[in-house]
């Protein structure tokens, strides 16, 4: 008998969703629901996603009404514990049978390689889809990439925006469920003005047509986008013009409307030099009544983060850090400090208050109008760069220094208060900031010691945290609980631990830079960097991302050499031997205890190369250093063919372990080849 299948529809009706993430939310919901159905072993056909400003929806075609029969296999106690010496069942055996709802005689005795155990083998009917769907849908909603979830009303639901209705239909029947504090039904909503009354959805297959014909809503995001493109193109042609359509803007407009209608308008030519129309011209005139720098003091009244103080405190920390970075990057310390003082001031202007997306941009315009140096003005806009993967990087040295300092300060601050990103939640954009720092250092070829500047940023953050706590303690009313105090000695330990966490976080974003094709240039002879190559270099803990990049390129070149496979295998063997030896080798090799000709040859070969390799490594000529080390292959191969490392003589064994440790150290100064496959 053929299993029953019906279409399933899910619609979450909300207040207006964030336009820039709408399409991503639709895709994520489809992906998460598809994964949930697969885990539940519910067969289905195509999944179709829908998204408008007020809804996210998924249509699952031909969803099975029930899971297939479930085959059960439970392992119980070993036979030795299931029967006593007389062959009678023990309490363990009887208890296992009872927990399986069967008799002892029905249990099987199976040996799967680890001895004979009692097993329960059985089947049970699969669960009905309508029972499983509420949990699957809730899990999919929980997995959506929502940085900050909203709470509304008196309930406990959290979502990207308040939820007003939920539709869940399996065929023509409502799936009994309550999601996000909202009971599921078959009533949807159309356009706010064209179709304000509730609309009944008869079946999943009629959803899109019903919304289009009765609700004045084009639910399909792609259809709506192409409708807008066609209408705008036609309207421009009718006005004897040509539509300039940016894909990003088209995507955003598609996420803002449910029933698009293109209109043609005009504005006065006098606004062309300042294309922000009448309101913007008013804001410009208002803001220009005082210089940008006059707003610096006002930043002290704007909270950056409750535990980290104001924007004023942040800009002072960033300024001190940017000054050091500018010097190291060959830029002007004065320009970096001045740009840091001004970089957040436009947040207090009327223009940015009305148009938040202009932050940084207006700061640059106002600074230029105030006569600030070009590099200072440009750095105000550039310090927000890069805003996303693949975005442009700052073009000035002051902008680079300020952008790096601002991002490192945010990383240090958020990690210091224990609010680092978890899962898909990253409200302060730390992953984007970390990737931006790595891109700037590598692509702009800035050789900065990341750990040094992490330490400096953390020290400044912790000083502000301590001062804020002291101020709070002074202001604590009599009889009130005093703020927590950090135990003596704990601050330094915490700082060291936090610095390591930040370094590791930055390295993981560097991993994404190379492995996820986030803009990294290909290495010689390699289409992509492998995870093993990255881990091999990471084991050396390079302080500078630019140095990291140089090591990766050298490693890529080395792996093209015919000697690389043998030396990689040797390094893996050495790592295993040293790990299993469970003893610390002597720091120096005792030449008098080198008995075999192969170990003498290896020692002499290493000694002949040691100084040249050290010099090349110090100069970061890693390809040259690895090329020299490749000459060791014959001696290494002969050593492992002819010498027994773990000799019974403890002195000979220790000496050979010391020789291998030194050989490992020659390579480890560049990368840990034992991390490579082979």
Buried (B, 14 or more C-beta within 10 A) or exposed (E): EEEEBBBBBBBBBBBEBBBEBBBEBBBBBBBBBBBBBEEBEBBBEEBBBBBBBBBBBBBBBEBBBBBEEEEEEEEBBBBEBBBEEEEEBBEBBEEBBEEBEBEBEEBEEBEEEEEEBBBBBBEEEBBBBBEBBBEBBBBBBEBBBBBEEBEBEEEEBBBBBBBBBBBBBBBEEBBEBEBBBBEBBBBBBBBBEEBEEEBEBEBBBBBBEBBBEBBBBBBBBEBBBBBBBEBBBEBBEEEEEEBEEEEEEBBBBBBBBBBBEBEEEEEEEEEEEEEBEEEBEBBBEEBBEEBBBEBBEBBBEBEBBEBBBBBBBBBBBBBBBBBBBBBBBEBBBBBBBBBBBBBBBBBBBBBBBEBEEBBBBBBBBBBBBBEBBEBBBBBBBBBBBBEEBEEEBBBBBBBBBBBBBBBBBBBBBBBBBEBBBEEEEBEBBBBBBBBBBBBBBBBBEBBBEBBEBBBBBBBBBBEBBEEBBEEEEEEEEEEEEEEEEEEEEEEEEBBEEBBEBBBEBBBBBBBBBBBEEBBBEEBEEBEEBBEBBBBBBBBBEBBBBBBBBBBBBBBBBBBEBEBBBBBBBBBBBBBEBBEEBEEEBBEEBEEEBBBBEBBBBBBEBBEEBBEEBEEBBEEBBBBBBBBBBBEBBEBBBBBBEEBEBEBEEEEBBBBBBBBBBBBBEBBBBBBBBBBBEB
